[in-house]
Amino acid sequence: MGHASDGTLRRLVDEPFAIADSTFDHIARCARCRARGEAMAHTASVAARRLSAPQLVPDVDRAWSDFERRVGEPDRGVASRRPARASWPPRRLAGLSLRGGVLAASVAVVVAGSAAGATLSGVFAPTRVAPVAINAQDLRAVAGLMSLGDTGSPGGFPTASGSGSLPFGSLRWTSSGSARSVGSAAAAQAISGVRVVLPARLPAGVGAATTFVVQPRVTATVTFDAAAGKLAGASVVVHAGPAVFVGYGSRSGGSDIPAMGVLVTPRPTASSAGATIGQIERFLMSRPGIPPELAQEIRLLGNASTVLPIPAPKGMSATSVRVDGWPGVLMADPSGVMSGVVWEDGSGLVHMVAGLLGQKSVLDVAGQLR
Amino acid sequence: MRNGRLADASGFGGRPAASSGFEEFYRQHYPHVVRLAQSVLGDFHAAQDVAQEVFLAAHGRFAGDVERAPGWVRVAAVHASLNVIRGERRRERRQRLSAAEEAVSGPEDVVVDREARAELRRALSRLPARSAAVLVLRHGGMSYGEIAQAVGVKVGQVGTMLRRAESALCQEMKHGSCQ
């Protein structure tokens, strides 16, 4: 028989059992057909990668409500009216390690800073949160990009203020001091200036608040030098914090790991000058070591001037929720042991509640923080 | 009870309300339709807008009989999304022709689409409509048989169309190392 057609070879990639036995036998023996098939499989995989989208989970309840409302409108013009947004993008997301309550915030700052730097030519002032699936390698890559190392320090920086060299410029950061523990929520509020609201009702198993940590506001400036090519002279300034973290112990005691944590911080903001969005994004996301998947996730966030990326361990679930009317993302680990919710309220405060709790408990606590 | 409503939930004197059968269909297929639209548009919000419009149109067509609707909404979502990016392409062309030569960077640049996504959109918009639809539907998870039925070609043609579309897509994209 003759050589297999392009269509047959292509289908072999996706639906091998649909290929006739005789054709299959020929391809197995024919080096030319095999080579063509392999080339097609490669092209197909490239196309698949290009067309792949993050595992976003739309809020079907909300979409359906909007749909019902619009169907009920007497003069609905399908083409003339845009539907209300069906809530913000819930993505594959993640539980936040409670032990890393403050650290999670610092990671958010780092990633947000990266995203901001990657996308801004103007002002970064996010109005909603969105998870970015991230793993340990990604974290190392981001830290490496910013020359932060594995500091584990709130704010992502080893000292309260300082400067350092980057492979493509310089990094300078300033704050009024390092993160520190204080004795109460009132003290944390007085020091940070951030309104701290704590839940009146605690989930079963969660004891009293035991830890109050204040992270002062940090301002980080990246200035690109000649090594950044066309970006030389451009700069990005990221402001983050102050942040307050309140850790709750276990009612049974016996563990250093908080059973629940509550974090509140003004949204990070940034501004950049001297470079266009495309230039900075292409540059930062093409740095050696930045995983392509991470770059893709950040790219797909949409208009990053209004989206705050929240680092989320890969493999976790995420659903969109409303907390006191504000869109947020609810994260949960597959076992249901740990969950967390992050949202930004109308006053520009980003809140996080996370713990060794079920999703319902986390949402119940979140709903009290108004 | 979400699906426990009476099937005849239509209101008198107004547009018929969505039936419980349509609601079940909507809830089952809406996420997938969003995902298909997103793979073209690269934007989750825009994809939800497109999906909603598609389901509204589907409600007018299939409100009482949703058996034929699943394939229709998928193809409609892909075509609607491709129309969106083709419209953008025309708009961009007009803007290029009329814009002043010097482009000053400023806040407006923020709305310039991100490069990778824009590249994909451009590439898809240049493909023949049916090829682009086959490409998106296949990578959206539809079988060759379903695609053939949806776009009105023989099953044997799907592989060929898909192969050509993938090849063209890769050639259109600057960073695609296809061969």
Interface residues (C-beta under 8 A of the other chain):
Chain A: S5 D6 G7 T8 L9 R10 R11 D14 E15 A18 A39 M40 H42 T43 A44 V46 A47 A48 R50 L51 S52 A53 L56 V57 P58 V60 A63 W64 D66 F67 E68 R70 V71 G72 E73 P74 R76 V78 A79 R82 P83 R85 A86 W88 P89 T119 L120 S121 G122 V123 A275 T276 I277 G278 E281 R282 Q296 R299 L300 G302 N303 S305
Chain B: G11 G14 R15 P16 A17 A18 E23 Y26 R27 Y30 P31 V34 R35 Q38 S39 G42 D43 F44 H45 Q48 D49 A51 Q52 E53 F55 L56 A57 H59 S105 G106 P107 D109 V110 V111 V112 R114 E115 A116 R117 L120 L135 V136 R138 H139 S143 Y144 G156 Q157 V158 G159 T160 M161 L162 R163 R164 A165 E166 S167 L169 C170 M173 G176 S177 C178 Q179
